[in-house]
């Protein structure tokens, strides 16, 4: 994924699925697990220039297979796609936790969406193409590991050729998005790299190493709310409650509706016995959740799993009112109606889901998409 947003929740309210935006209830910290050694924890953070450096052998591949043959920039882009994805070329495979440098991805032939974006931009620029990073900051993609909840944004690569924009995405089918991608700076992409590495290190209980990575992430992009919220989680794991609070507050200064930071502030208020703060942040978080179609979808899915089909239908309807163009919301509503014995309403919802699923991304006069499997 693009950049992980951490929530330091130790237990979750009920009902509701385990996501960062569900308010946690008071709980004692889980016992600390023993430190786990990992290659990333055993070495200092890589230098920024090392993250995107092209190995000489990879530069030569681009020169021979992409640049040397004659043709237009669009043909060059197609040759680059063939090089990256084909079995005869790099054959890069998607792996969600593969936050690697460009050189490491070349050796492993694996990448998550962030690493793939870094690789593709580096290769495209080597081939003389105008390449840049893009970010979608509202997505539905999350996971929970131990006492930490991870929600992610999504990044992909943009290419501009002759006034047209192309998007190359290695994981478009793995996330639900609300808005089209927006161009971001190289500093933001690199900040995501160190942020993601920090998140991985937290799962390995290598908190001091995570702190070193977060320091670089914030140096690269100090105006990014996600990084400040994650910095607060790192401080919390180090037992630095005051510093954690300051980091969460900075995240909320930058983005007052930042759900992970609100959730983390709520958790901190509960842990420190601050009923006033708990009430404030619970109220703010609930207002954000009420306007979040992804949160409503996750609540609906949880109700459906537990056989609460009327509640599931209610939350699917709320998700649709907030973001009616997502076919999976209508499909879930169809399932709920079917279980409630309302076949006609189920059929209408299913037809709408099928119609939306068949629609292609909008292509304006200056925009086109290359969405790769």
Helices and strands as residue ranges (DSSP letters): E 4-7, H 39-42, H 48-52, H 56-62, I 63-67, H 73-85, E 93-94, H 102-108, E 110-111, H 113-126, E 130-136, E 139-140, E 142-145, E 148-152, E 154-161, E 164-169, G 172-174, E 176-177, E 182-184, H 186-203, H 207-220, H 225-237, H 241-254, H 259-271, H 275-290, H 293-305, H 309-322, H 327-339, H 343-357, E 370-371
